[in-house]
Amino acid sequence: RSEVNPNSKHLKVSDLRLSDAGIYTCEYGSHTVSISLHVFKLMISFDGLFLPNEVPELTLMQNSSHLLPDLNITLFNSDNNRVRPKHLQKIEQTYILKLKQLEAMDSGTWTFHVHSDSPLINQNISFDVKVLGFQNPDLERKYVTVDRTAILSWHLNFQKIKWKEGFTGQLNWKQQESATAHELLEFNVTARGKQHETKKCSHFQFQIPKSKPESTIAVKLPKVHFNHSGQYQCQLVYNRRQVQSTIELVVMKVSANPVGPLPRGAEVTLICQVSSPLPSNTHLCWERVNGTHTDIKKSKQHEAKVEVNVSAAGLWNCHLIEGNDRKISLNYTVEEAPVWISYVVTGATIGGSVLAFGLACLCIISGISWQRRRQRAKRMVRARQYLLENKTCQCQQ
């Protein structure tokens, strides 16, 4: 592992090891020059290949022919910002540092700075940290209205960090937290970065987009239904370790009860609802177009539905508002029924009332008649008993 340059007489030692530490002496005639070699060895858990939320452990060892000094250690991340370890332990001349949980954005070249006053040491040790993961947040909400097209996508960073290892993954969907998960597709990425997806679920109506950005896992819902809502979880597996990112799809719809044109003098209830309870900073709001401040109805905290009673024709909008931002809106037009329909409804109401009154009278008359027949029958029974008791017979005519 060593060689001497015949021209410069430089000694080159390759693949340094801790055991290479010591004093090297060069003798040339009557001249002697000695150099003390101090060797550091830095070891990184998982060989520097991490998944998000994993905790790196750095181990620094040193060896020298002299008494080993106490070291001051400073760590800088890829943005050249100082990183304070969560835990620093010294065992003899070995330093063990445990850092915070990593994120995908922590990928890059980090620097380990080692300092000592005696002997004087100012050494920078660079090492690569690669965090394979999603550029999406851990939990993302996407709002969509029924019958619209929705594309859910997860952006991986394996091309950006030049990940040279193969890994696999899958996309699962479940409508509720406690529901059974259904596998929609599986994917794999080769060591050369080639990506391949396979559709696994046939009864769920979705597509794999033909054109999408590189390093992206995506599904397309051509026409969103209310029951398409739920949690879509993309799971990445590398070396029997896994990480996931979830998109929660919230679907909104509007309806009316009763359905149809609004007769004069009648009332209709407009219903706006979403597929799951909303966060505390999000609410639903009915608003009449060109209406006043009184024509506004908001949902209460965490409610998934809001209703408003309407007695006049007009256009109403339901908004889903997160903070001060309108995410999605749906409108519903309340149409006024033609006059003849109102007359028909009024006539039917009056006719129904008259018919009900007639039926009531008929029931009363029938009841009285039935009561009279019953009394007459009772009198005939009593007369028959009286004749039998007095042994009176009647001759047939």
SVG drawing of the C-alpha trace seen along z (x, -y; Angstrom):
<svg xmlns="http://www.w3.org/2000/svg" viewBox="-150 -43 176 65">
<polyline fill="none" stroke="black" stroke-width="0.4" points="0.0,0.0 3.0,-2.3 5.3,-3.6 8.2,-6.1 8.4,-8.6 12.1,-8.3 12.2,-11.9 10.7,-13.7 11.4,-11.0 7.8,-11.4 6.3,-8.4 2.7,-7.6 0.6,-5.4 -2.8,-4.3 -5.9,-3.1 -4.8,-4.4 -5.6,-2.4 -5.4,-3.2 -2.5,-0.9 -0.5,-3.0 -0.2,-5.8 3.4,-6.3 6.7,-8.0 8.1,-7.8 11.8,-8.6 13.6,-9.6 17.4,-9.2 19.5,-10.9 23.3,-10.7 23.8,-12.4 20.4,-14.0 17.4,-12.5 13.8,-13.8 11.0,-12.4 7.3,-12.9 4.6,-11.8 1.5,-10.4 -1.8,-10.9 -4.6,-8.8 -8.4,-9.4 -11.1,-7.0 -14.7,-8.1 -17.5,-5.5 -21.1,-6.4 -24.0,-4.1 -25.8,-2.6 -22.7,-3.6 -24.2,-7.0 -27.4,-5.8 -30.4,-6.8 -34.2,-7.0 -36.1,-10.0 -36.5,-10.0 -33.5,-7.7 -30.9,-8.8 -27.3,-8.8 -24.5,-7.7 -21.0,-8.9 -18.0,-7.2 -14.5,-8.9 -11.4,-7.0 -7.8,-8.2 -4.3,-6.7 -0.9,-8.2 2.6,-7.4 2.2,-10.2 -0.3,-10.6 -3.7,-11.0 -5.2,-14.5 -8.7,-15.4 -10.4,-16.7 -12.9,-19.5 -15.4,-18.3 -17.6,-20.6 -20.1,-19.2 -21.4,-21.1 -24.2,-20.0 -24.4,-20.3 -25.6,-24.0 -22.5,-24.7 -24.7,-25.2 -23.4,-23.9 -25.2,-20.8 -25.4,-20.1 -25.5,-16.4 -28.2,-15.1 -25.7,-12.9 -21.9,-12.9 -20.1,-10.1 -16.4,-9.5 -15.1,-6.0 -11.3,-6.1 -10.2,-7.8 -13.4,-7.0 -16.1,-9.7 -19.7,-8.7 -22.2,-11.3 -25.9,-10.7 -27.7,-13.3 -31.3,-14.3 -33.7,-12.5 -32.9,-13.2 -35.0,-14.7 -34.7,-14.3 -33.3,-17.8 -30.4,-16.9 -28.7,-15.1 -25.3,-16.4 -21.6,-16.6 -21.2,-17.1 -17.9,-18.2 -16.4,-16.9 -14.0,-19.5 -11.4,-18.2 -9.3,-20.6 -6.6,-20.2 -4.1,-22.7 -1.4,-20.2 -0.5,-18.7 -1.9,-21.3 -4.6,-19.7 -7.1,-21.4 -8.5,-18.7 -11.7,-18.7 -13.1,-15.3 -15.8,-15.3 -18.4,-12.6 -21.6,-12.1 -25.0,-11.8 -27.7,-10.5 -31.3,-10.5 -33.7,-8.6 -37.2,-9.8 -40.1,-12.0 -40.0,-15.7 -43.7,-15.7 -44.5,-16.4 -45.3,-13.4 -49.0,-14.2 -50.5,-16.3 -54.2,-17.1 -55.7,-17.5 -59.2,-18.9 -61.3,-18.1 -65.0,-18.3 -67.0,-15.4 -66.8,-14.6 -63.4,-16.4 -60.1,-14.9 -57.5,-14.4 -53.8,-13.5 -52.0,-12.4 -48.2,-12.4 -45.2,-11.6 -41.8,-13.1 -38.8,-10.9 -35.3,-12.4 -33.2,-9.4 -32.1,-11.1 -31.3,-14.3 -28.9,-12.6 -27.7,-10.1 -28.8,-7.1 -27.1,-4.0 -29.0,-1.3 -32.1,0.5 -35.3,0.2 -39.0,1.1 -42.3,-0.4 -46.1,-0.3 -49.1,-2.6 -51.9,-1.7 -55.4,-3.2 -57.8,-3.0 -61.0,-5.0 -60.6,-5.4 -57.8,-5.1 -59.2,-1.8 -60.2,-0.4 -58.4,2.4 -55.7,1.1 -55.9,1.9 -52.7,2.1 -53.2,0.0 -49.8,0.4 -46.2,1.5 -43.0,0.0 -39.3,0.8 -36.3,-1.3 -33.1,0.4 -29.5,-0.5 -29.3,-2.5 -32.4,-4.6 -34.8,-2.8 -38.4,-3.1 -41.2,-0.6 -44.8,-0.5 -47.4,2.3 -51.1,1.9 -52.4,4.2 -56.0,3.3 -58.7,3.7 -61.9,2.7 -60.7,-0.7 -61.0,-3.2 -57.7,-4.9 -54.9,-5.3 -51.2,-5.5 -50.3,-8.7 -48.3,-8.1 -46.4,-11.4 -45.2,-12.6 -42.0,-14.1 -39.0,-12.0 -38.7,-10.2 -42.4,-10.6 -45.1,-8.0 -48.5,-9.2 -52.1,-8.0 -54.9,-9.7 -58.6,-9.6 -60.4,-10.6 -63.8,-11.3 -63.7,-11.6 -66.5,-10.0 -67.4,-10.7 -66.2,-7.3 -62.7,-7.9 -61.8,-9.9 -59.4,-8.5 -55.7,-8.1 -53.3,-7.3 -50.0,-6.1 -46.9,-5.7 -44.4,-3.3 -40.8,-3.0 -38.7,0.0 -34.9,0.1 -32.7,2.8 -35.7,4.0 -36.2,0.5 -39.2,-1.6 -40.6,-5.1 -44.0,-6.4 -45.7,-9.6 -49.5,-10.0 -51.9,-12.2 -55.4,-12.5 -58.0,-13.1 -60.9,-15.1 -63.9,-15.2 -66.8,-17.8 -70.3,-17.5 -73.5,-19.6 -77.1,-18.5 -80.7,-19.8 -83.6,-18.4 -86.1,-18.3 -84.6,-18.1 -86.2,-20.2 -87.6,-23.7 -88.7,-25.6 -92.5,-26.3 -93.7,-29.7 -93.8,-29.8 -91.9,-26.6 -88.4,-26.0 -85.5,-23.9 -82.4,-22.8 -79.0,-23.0 -76.5,-20.6 -72.7,-20.9 -70.5,-18.1 -67.0,-16.7 -65.8,-13.1 -64.0,-13.6 -63.9,-15.9 -61.9,-19.1 -58.9,-20.4 -59.5,-23.2 -58.4,-25.9 -60.7,-24.7 -64.4,-25.2 -67.3,-25.0 -69.3,-28.1 -72.5,-28.6 -72.7,-32.0 -75.4,-33.5 -74.1,-35.2 -74.9,-38.9 -76.4,-38.3 -75.9,-40.2 -73.9,-39.2 -77.0,-37.5 -76.9,-35.0 -73.8,-33.3 -73.7,-30.0 -70.5,-28.5 -69.9,-25.1 -68.8,-24.6 -65.3,-23.4 -64.4,-19.9 -67.9,-19.6 -68.0,-17.8 -71.4,-19.3 -73.2,-22.6 -76.9,-23.2 -78.8,-26.3 -82.6,-26.8 -83.5,-28.7 -86.9,-30.1 -86.1,-32.1 -84.5,-31.3 -80.8,-32.2 -77.2,-31.0 -75.4,-29.7 -71.7,-28.8 -70.2,-26.5 -66.5,-27.1 -64.0,-25.1 -61.7,-27.5 -58.4,-26.7 -57.2,-29.6 -57.9,-32.5 -57.4,-30.5 -60.3,-29.2 -59.3,-25.7 -62.3,-24.5 -65.9,-25.7 -69.1,-24.2 -72.3,-26.1 -75.9,-25.1 -78.7,-27.0 -82.1,-27.2 -84.6,-27.6 -88.1,-28.9 -90.9,-26.6 -93.2,-28.0 -96.5,-29.6 -98.6,-26.7 -96.6,-24.3 -97.4,-26.6 -101.1,-26.5 -100.9,-22.7 -99.2,-22.4 -101.8,-24.8 -104.7,-22.9 -103.3,-19.6 -102.9,-20.9 -106.5,-22.2 -107.8,-19.0 -105.9,-16.9 -107.4,-18.8 -110.9,-18.5 -110.3,-14.8 -109.0,-14.3 -112.1,-16.2 -114.4,-14.1 -112.8,-10.9 -113.0,-12.1 -116.7,-12.8 -117.3,-9.4 -115.5,-7.7 -117.7,-9.6 -120.9,-8.7 -119.8,-5.1 -119.0,-5.0 -122.3,-6.4 -124.2,-3.9 -122.1,-1.0 -122.9,-2.1 -126.6,-2.2 -126.6,1.3 -124.8,2.6 -127.4,1.1 -130.3,2.5 -128.7,5.9 -128.3,5.7 -132.0,4.8 -133.2,7.8 -131.0,10.1 -132.6,8.8 -136.1,9.2 -135.4,12.8 -134.2,13.6 -137.3,12.0 -139.6,14.1 -137.8,17.3 -137.9,16.6 -141.7,16.0 -142.3,19.2 -144.1,17.3 -144.2,18.7 -145.1,17.0 -146.9,18.8 -145.7,18.6 -148.0,16.7"/>
</svg>
